[in-house]
Amino acid sequence: MHSLEQLKQSLEGAGQAHILQFWPELSDLERDAFLQDLSQLDMTRLREHCEGAARAAAAPSGSLDQHLEPVPPASIGSVRKSDSKALTEWEHEGLLQISQNRVGVLLLAGGQGTRLNVQYPKGMYNVGLPSSKTLYQIQAERIHKIQQLTDRKYGSKSTVPWYIMTSEFTLAPTEKFFKENHYFGLEPSDIVMFEQRMIPAVTFDGKVILQGKGKIAMAPDGNGGLYQALVDNKVLEDMKKRGVEYLHVYCVDNILVKMADPVFVGFCVSKGADCGAKVVEKACPAEAVGVVCRVRGVSQVVEYSEIQQETAELRGAGGELVYNAGNICNHFFTRAFLQDVAETFEGQLKQHVALKKVPYVDSCGNQVKPTKPNGIKMEKFVFDVFPFSRNFVAFEVVREDEFSPLKNADGAATDTPTTARNSLLTQHCRWATAAGAALCDEHGNTLPAASASAGDSAPVQCEISPLVSYFGEGLEMLKGRTLQTPLILDEEKAKELQAQ
Ligand SMILES: CC(=O)N[C@H]1[C@@H](OP(=O)(O)O)O[C@H](CO)[C@@H](O)[C@@H]1O
């Protein structure tokens, strides 16, 4: 650890002497903790970071809009437009890769859940399903199921390792939650948690913000902090050791996410892609999703916060949105590509500026909760590596089956616990009905199939455990049955029905 004198000098050199302004007021304990935090800062980097943030906020990089063009539809693979033969082939390819232990999943779970307004990791959120399962549990069970489906098909004993990128905010509670829940039945050694870096929030004039008298305001470095974190935590070495060649990266909040989706993996592998992204058709021009498009001829994502409204609203001759390939934060990477990024491109990743309200102590030592943005957070985006890819592919999937993110607290118009819960229940009603079941209410009245597939209204309470079905398969035991709702079709209930 540095001595106080050394630290003072180097902070002065970095233009950040104010950080120690309240030092005389701190207790011994607070001083120790603060000194410990500060001695981890690289002062040259700190100076660059602060100056860079202030510069970037003062002169935002010009809009990219004039350089955009859509990805030609012909170069986007599509679930809707492909015949069942192609889909089956991709699925087989994906399952084959899984059976050879060549596929891993990586969860981006470092976010603070600010919009959702929770103080704990988003993955621990219970959206109010009949089973009360959290997002983490649903995801764990899907991993379990895809391993099982693979093993049944190929007679293998497959493992899909689960890499979980957390942050200083989410690591400890996530670890505790997994432990308390016995890793949801997965092998603990196949779950690898690691932490992304945190970087200081900075004022508009380039000064680190003090969150407390002995604490600087830190924020995770964006989901694109992944690439630095892969290096810091030797994750690529771990993948290599396990023989994992392909990684499905996804963000924590999509309740419909198909972990290690064999169709997507199989599609990407059979196209020889090193990098891929799932997209859905955008619901409306203002939907808060990035768009996969080309910028100066190169495929990449332009984030919703960085596209101009006129561009987002552009429509083609048939009335369709010109930029309608909505990014759902489900990416495919080969290990070789990630290695290239780690070795060559990480330093070139773009830094995005976010202006945020950051609570701080003012120069008189008062705690202030700002009402308008006062700080700059710099973030990297996970998709900003796409331009470095040699063979990028996009794959369009069906929204109702694959995308319903949890971003906001109930009361907001979109992407809430209610919309997430409804999407899942509606999907499960569709699966049950397609398998030949009729659903009835507690009085025995048959519920019309239409209400089982209604969009926003409260759907029929039919929840199918991922341990029973991964994407609607294996529900033959429901054929010809009338089932009373609320229904939780878990493994036990499924066995019971099978035996009848
Ligand atoms: C940096 C990044 O990955 N942004 C993603 C991510 O948005 P957030 O608002 O950061 O959750 O998820 C969206 C899909 O839910 C996707 O459309 C968007 O491009």
The ligand as a Tripos MOL2 file, in Angstrom:
@<TRIPOS>MOLECULE
LIG
   19    19     1     0     0
SMALL
NO_CHARGES

@<TRIPOS>ATOM
      1 C1        -25.0160   -2.0780  -24.3300 C.3       1 LIG1
      2 C2        -26.0290   -3.1400  -24.5910 C.2       1 LIG1
      3 O1        -25.7330   -4.3140  -24.6220 O.2       1 LIG1
      4 N1        -27.2900   -2.6880  -24.7980 N.am      1 LIG1
      5 C3        -28.3490   -3.6430  -25.0330 C.3       1 LIG1
      6 C4        -29.1190   -3.8740  -23.7370 C.3       1 LIG1
      7 O2        -29.7160   -2.6580  -23.3390 O.3       1 LIG1
      8 P1        -29.7740   -2.1180  -21.8330 P.3       1 LIG1
      9 O3        -30.7400   -0.9700  -21.8970 O.co2     1 LIG1
     10 O4        -28.3710   -1.7150  -21.5300 O.co2     1 LIG1
     11 O5        -30.2320   -3.2280  -20.9680 O.co2     1 LIG1
     12 O6        -30.1460   -4.8290  -23.9600 O.3       1 LIG1
     13 C5        -31.0800   -4.5070  -25.0000 C.3       1 LIG1
     14 C6        -32.0360   -5.6710  -25.1300 C.3       1 LIG1
     15 O7        -32.6990   -5.9320  -23.9630 O.3       1 LIG1
     16 C7        -30.3500   -4.2540  -26.3090 C.3       1 LIG1
     17 O8        -31.2500   -3.8810  -27.3090 O.3       1 LIG1
     18 C8        -29.3160   -3.1600  -26.1130 C.3       1 LIG1
     19 O9        -28.6390   -2.9400  -27.3300 O.3       1 LIG1
@<TRIPOS>BOND
     1     1     2 1
     2     2     3 2
     3     2     4 1
     4     4     5 1
     5     5     6 1
     6     5    18 1
     7     6     7 1
     8     6    12 1
     9     7     8 1
    10     8     9 2
    11     8    10 1
    12     8    11 1
    13    12    13 1
    14    13    14 1
    15    13    16 1
    16    14    15 1
    17    16    17 1
    18    16    18 1
    19    18    19 1
@<TRIPOS>SUBSTRUCTURE
     1 LIG1         1 GROUP 0 **** ****
